[in-house]
Amino acid sequence: MAAQKRFPARTVPDTWPGTERSRAEAARLLSRPPYTLKNAGSELHHKHGIVMVLDWLEDQPGQTWQERWQASGIEQAGAAWRPVIKQWLHARGLKAAWRMPVVGRALTTVISAELLRPSVDWLAAGASRQGVLVRSMAHSRDPAGFERLRELGAQAQGVRPGAVSTTLCRSALILAAKGGTLADITVGDVLELLETQAVVLKRAMAGTEVFYRLLHQFGAFGEGAPQNLREVRNLGQRTPEELIDRYGLTCRPVRDLLVDYLRERQPALDYNSLRSLSYHLGKCFWQNIEQHHPDADSLRLAPDVIGQ
């Protein structure tokens, strides 16, 4: 059995109490500690940023903050998301250069407050400035948890400060995507993030063993979890079917075709290459088409679909 099948990542529900907050409720929440800044000048700019982010989200279709986020097109932009909001600001005559930096920080606060949860892909692409996200999560979401994780890193023999910082960043990314606190992180969450980072960033990931070990020592995985990441990964690799089925494709014929193609390519590819191919075919290609064209039922796509 593949490690990811034995240890599945947490799924994000369609809705939760935070994302259902009204505009007034969200504004009240974000105007109070722990979401405010101590410096009066910085807090004034931060308030402006919060207003702009909420205004932008309210201008998108949807009933919840999460629905508006998903409808905005920002996820598809990945790390290049800033022009999406910048264009919206310019269309309203808001062109001051100071606005985008405060919008970025305010968006991190909105995420920390669990009004919305970006996808693991968006976060793994580096769309959120991770140092800012760590500070926000450590301040507002789980202060005791992040302090304990830092202590474990400082006490661990042979672990460099950079590896501890990477562990804190990855942990903050998981909280942003899945919600909850550090104690809620699962083995599957870790595997999903590391796999996504390797595919999206197209490079070998450093500090992965330390990341897993410190969270294991923290107690995030519960009893019975493997002691180290190598033990987890030795549990097995996903089959072509499992690689494609991660993306929940609706059209069965296309799903089967992609599985058959992966099977055909499998003998000539190492596992990382096969996994990367499944990500681009299953998620970037067909899942994206199904999200925008739910009626698509074959690879014979209409010209307007191909052109998008």
C-alpha positions as CSV (number, residue, x, y, z in Angstrom):
1,M,0.0,0.0,0.0
2,A,1.4,3.4,-0.9
3,A,2.4,5.7,1.9
4,Q,-0.1,8.4,0.8
5,K,-2.9,5.9,0.8
6,R,-2.1,4.7,4.3
7,F,-1.6,8.3,5.5
8,P,-4.0,10.5,3.5
9,A,-3.8,14.3,3.7
10,R,-6.7,16.1,5.4
11,T,-9.3,17.3,3.0
12,V,-10.5,20.9,3.1
13,P,-14.3,21.1,3.5
14,D,-16.4,23.3,1.2
15,T,-17.3,25.5,4.2
16,W,-16.4,26.1,7.8
17,P,-17.5,28.8,10.4
18,G,-14.6,31.2,9.6
19,T,-15.3,31.4,5.9
20,E,-19.0,31.9,6.5
21,R,-18.5,35.1,8.5
22,S,-20.2,38.2,7.2
23,R,-18.2,41.3,6.1
24,A,-19.0,43.0,9.4
25,E,-18.0,40.0,11.4
26,A,-14.8,39.6,9.5
27,A,-13.9,43.2,9.9
28,R,-14.5,43.1,13.7
29,L,-12.4,40.0,14.0
30,L,-9.5,41.4,12.1
31,S,-9.6,44.8,14.0
32,R,-8.8,43.1,17.3
33,P,-5.8,41.2,18.8
34,P,-4.2,38.9,17.8
35,Y,-4.6,40.2,14.3
36,T,-3.6,43.8,14.9
37,L,0.0,45.2,14.9
38,K,1.6,46.9,17.9
39,N,3.1,49.8,16.0
40,A,0.5,52.5,15.4
41,G,1.7,53.6,12.0
42,S,2.0,50.0,10.7
43,E,-1.4,49.2,12.1
44,L,-3.0,52.1,10.2
45,H,-1.6,50.8,6.9
46,H,-2.6,47.2,7.9
47,K,-6.2,48.4,8.4
48,H,-6.2,49.9,4.9
49,G,-4.8,46.6,3.6
50,I,-7.5,44.6,5.3
51,V,-10.2,46.8,3.8
52,M,-8.7,46.4,0.3
53,V,-8.5,42.6,0.6
54,L,-12.0,42.3,1.9
55,D,-13.3,44.7,-0.8
56,W,-11.5,42.7,-3.5
57,L,-12.9,39.4,-2.2
58,E,-16.4,40.8,-1.9
59,D,-16.2,41.8,-5.6
60,Q,-15.8,38.2,-6.6
61,P,-18.8,35.8,-7.1
62,G,-19.6,33.5,-4.2
63,Q,-21.3,33.2,-0.8
64,T,-18.3,32.5,1.4
65,W,-14.8,34.0,1.5
66,Q,-13.5,30.7,0.2
67,E,-15.8,30.6,-2.7
68,R,-14.8,34.1,-3.7
69,W,-11.1,33.3,-3.4
70,Q,-11.6,30.3,-5.7
71,A,-13.6,32.3,-8.2
72,S,-11.1,35.2,-8.3
73,G,-8.5,33.4,-10.6
74,I,-5.7,34.1,-8.1
75,E,-5.0,30.4,-7.6
76,Q,-4.3,29.9,-11.2
77,A,-1.8,32.8,-11.1
78,G,0.3,31.0,-8.5
79,A,3.4,33.0,-7.3
80,A,2.5,35.7,-9.9
81,W,-0.8,36.5,-8.1
82,R,-0.1,40.1,-7.3
83,P,-1.1,41.5,-10.7
84,V,-4.6,40.0,-10.2
85,I,-5.3,42.3,-7.3
86,K,-3.1,45.2,-8.7
87,Q,-5.3,45.3,-11.8
88,W,-8.4,45.4,-9.6
89,L,-7.0,48.3,-7.6
90,H,-6.0,50.2,-10.7
91,A,-9.5,49.8,-12.2
92,R,-10.7,51.7,-9.1
93,G,-8.2,54.4,-9.4
94,L,-6.1,53.1,-6.5
95,K,-2.6,53.3,-7.9
96,A,-0.4,54.3,-4.9
97,A,2.7,52.2,-4.8
98,W,2.3,51.5,-1.1
99,R,-0.9,49.6,-1.5
100,M,0.4,46.2,-2.8
101,P,2.9,45.6,0.1
102,V,0.1,46.2,2.6
103,V,-2.3,44.1,0.6
104,G,0.1,41.2,0.8
105,R,0.5,41.4,4.5
106,A,-3.3,41.8,5.0
107,L,-3.9,38.7,2.8
108,T,-1.6,36.8,5.1
109,T,-3.7,38.0,8.1
110,V,-7.0,36.9,6.4
111,I,-5.5,33.5,5.8
112,S,-4.3,33.2,9.4
113,A,-7.8,34.1,10.6
114,E,-9.1,31.2,8.6
115,L,-11.5,33.2,6.4
116,L,-10.0,31.3,3.5
117,R,-7.6,28.4,2.9
118,P,-5.4,28.6,-0.2
119,S,-4.5,25.4,-2.0
120,V,-1.3,23.5,-1.2
121,D,-0.2,24.1,-4.8
122,W,-0.6,27.9,-4.5
123,L,1.3,28.0,-1.2
124,A,4.0,25.6,-2.4
125,A,4.7,27.8,-5.4
126,G,5.9,30.5,-3.0
127,A,2.8,32.7,-3.5
128,S,2.9,33.6,0.2
129,R,6.0,35.2,1.7
130,Q,6.8,32.4,4.1
131,G,8.6,34.5,6.8
132,V,5.5,36.7,7.1
133,L,3.2,33.7,7.2
134,V,5.2,32.1,10.0
135,R,5.2,35.2,12.1
136,S,1.4,35.6,11.5
137,M,0.6,32.0,12.3
138,A,2.9,32.0,15.3
139,H,1.3,35.2,16.6
140,S,-2.3,34.6,16.0
141,R,-3.0,30.9,15.3
142,D,-0.8,28.8,17.5
143,P,1.8,30.8,19.6
144,A,2.5,28.0,22.1
145,G,2.9,25.4,19.3
146,F,5.4,27.4,17.3
147,E,7.4,28.3,20.4
148,R,7.6,24.6,21.3
149,L,8.6,23.6,17.7
150,R,11.4,26.2,17.8
151,E,12.6,24.8,21.2
152,L,12.7,21.3,19.8
153,G,14.7,22.5,16.8
154,A,17.2,24.4,19.0
155,Q,17.6,21.3,21.2
156,A,18.1,18.8,18.4
157,Q,21.7,17.7,17.8
158,G,23.1,18.3,14.4
159,V,20.2,20.4,13.1
160,R,21.1,23.7,11.5
161,P,19.1,26.8,12.2
162,G,18.2,26.9,8.5
163,A,16.5,23.5,8.7
164,V,14.5,24.7,11.7
165,S,13.4,27.8,9.8
166,T,12.3,25.6,6.9
167,T,10.4,23.4,9.3
168,L,8.5,26.4,10.7
169,C,7.8,27.6,7.2
170,R,6.4,24.3,6.0
171,S,4.3,23.9,9.1
172,A,2.8,27.4,8.6
173,L,2.0,26.4,5.0
174,I,0.1,23.3,6.1
175,L,-1.9,25.4,8.7
176,A,-2.7,27.9,6.0
177,A,-4.0,25.2,3.6
178,K,-5.7,22.8,6.1
179,G,-6.6,25.0,9.0
180,G,-6.1,24.1,12.7
181,T,-3.0,24.2,14.8
182,L,0.4,22.3,14.7
183,A,-1.1,19.5,16.7
184,D,-3.6,18.8,14.0
185,I,-0.9,18.2,11.2
186,T,-1.0,14.6,9.9
187,V,1.6,12.5,8.2
188,G,-0.4,12.8,5.0
189,D,-0.3,16.6,5.2
190,V,3.5,16.4,5.3
191,L,3.7,14.0,2.4
192,E,1.3,16.1,0.3
193,L,3.3,19.3,0.9
194,L,6.7,17.8,0.2
195,E,5.4,16.1,-2.9
196,T,3.8,19.3,-4.2
197,Q,6.9,21.4,-3.5
198,A,9.1,18.9,-5.3
199,V,6.8,19.0,-8.4
200,V,6.0,22.7,-8.4
201,L,9.5,24.0,-7.5
202,K,11.2,21.3,-9.7
203,R,14.1,20.8,-7.3
204,A,15.1,18.4,-4.6
205,M,13.7,19.4,-1.2
206,A,16.2,20.0,1.6
207,G,15.5,19.5,5.3
208,T,12.6,17.0,4.8
209,E,13.9,14.5,7.4
210,V,14.3,17.3,10.0
211,F,10.8,18.6,9.2
212,Y,9.2,15.2,9.8
213,R,11.3,14.4,12.8
214,L,10.6,17.6,14.7
215,L,6.8,17.4,14.0
216,H,7.0,13.7,15.2
217,Q,8.7,14.8,18.4
218,F,6.2,17.6,18.8
219,G,3.5,14.9,18.9
220,A,1.6,16.1,15.8
221,F,1.2,12.7,14.2
222,G,-0.2,10.7,17.1
223,E,0.6,7.2,18.2
224,G,1.7,4.6,15.7
225,A,3.2,7.0,13.2
226,P,6.6,6.0,11.7
227,Q,9.6,7.4,13.5
228,N,11.1,9.0,10.4
229,L,10.3,10.0,6.9
230,R,12.4,7.3,5.3
231,E,10.3,4.7,7.0
232,V,7.1,6.4,5.7
233,R,8.4,6.6,2.1
234,N,9.5,2.9,2.2
235,L,5.8,1.9,2.6
236,G,5.4,2.1,-1.1
237,Q,4.8,4.2,-4.2
238,R,1.6,5.1,-5.9
239,T,0.3,3.3,-8.9
240,P,-0.7,5.2,-12.0
241,E,-4.3,4.9,-10.9
242,E,-3.6,6.3,-7.5
243,L,-1.5,9.2,-9.0
244,I,-4.4,10.3,-11.3
245,D,-7.1,9.6,-8.7
246,R,-5.6,12.2,-6.4
247,Y,-7.4,14.8,-8.5
248,G,-10.9,13.4,-8.4
249,L,-11.5,13.7,-12.1
250,T,-15.2,13.4,-13.1
251,C,-14.8,12.3,-16.7
252,R,-14.1,8.6,-16.5
253,P,-13.0,8.0,-20.1
254,V,-10.4,10.8,-19.8
255,R,-9.3,9.6,-16.4
256,D,-8.8,6.0,-17.8
257,L,-6.9,7.4,-20.8
258,L,-4.5,9.3,-18.5
259,V,-4.0,6.2,-16.4
260,D,-3.2,4.1,-19.5
261,Y,-0.8,6.8,-20.7
262,L,1.1,6.7,-17.4
263,R,1.2,2.9,-17.5
264,E,2.8,3.1,-20.9
265,R,5.4,5.7,-19.8
266,Q,6.1,4.0,-16.5
267,P,8.8,1.6,-17.6
268,A,10.9,4.4,-19.0
269,L,10.5,6.9,-16.1
270,D,11.7,7.1,-12.5
271,Y,9.0,7.5,-9.9
272,N,9.6,11.3,-9.4
273,S,9.2,11.9,-13.2
274,L,6.1,9.7,-13.3
275,R,4.6,11.7,-10.4
276,S,5.4,15.0,-12.1
277,L,3.8,13.8,-15.3
278,S,0.7,12.8,-13.5
279,Y,0.5,16.2,-11.8
280,H,0.7,18.1,-15.0
281,L,-1.8,15.9,-16.9
282,G,-4.2,15.2,-14.0
283,K,-4.2,18.5,-12.2
284,C,-2.8,21.3,-14.4
285,F,-4.5,20.0,-17.6
286,W,-7.7,18.0,-17.1
287,Q,-8.8,19.0,-13.6
288,N,-8.4,22.7,-14.6
289,I,-10.6,22.0,-17.7
290,E,-13.3,20.3,-15.6
291,Q,-13.3,23.3,-13.2
292,H,-14.0,25.7,-16.0
293,H,-15.9,23.4,-18.3
294,P,-17.8,20.8,-16.2
295,D,-19.5,19.4,-19.3
296,A,-16.2,18.4,-21.0
297,D,-16.3,14.7,-21.6
298,S,-13.5,14.0,-24.1
299,L,-10.2,15.3,-25.4
300,R,-11.9,16.6,-28.4
301,L,-12.2,20.1,-27.0
302,A,-14.0,23.0,-28.5
303,P,-11.8,25.8,-30.0
304,D,-12.9,28.2,-27.2
305,V,-11.7,25.8,-24.6
306,I,-8.3,25.2,-26.3
307,G,-7.8,28.9,-26.6
308,Q,-8.1,29.6,-22.9
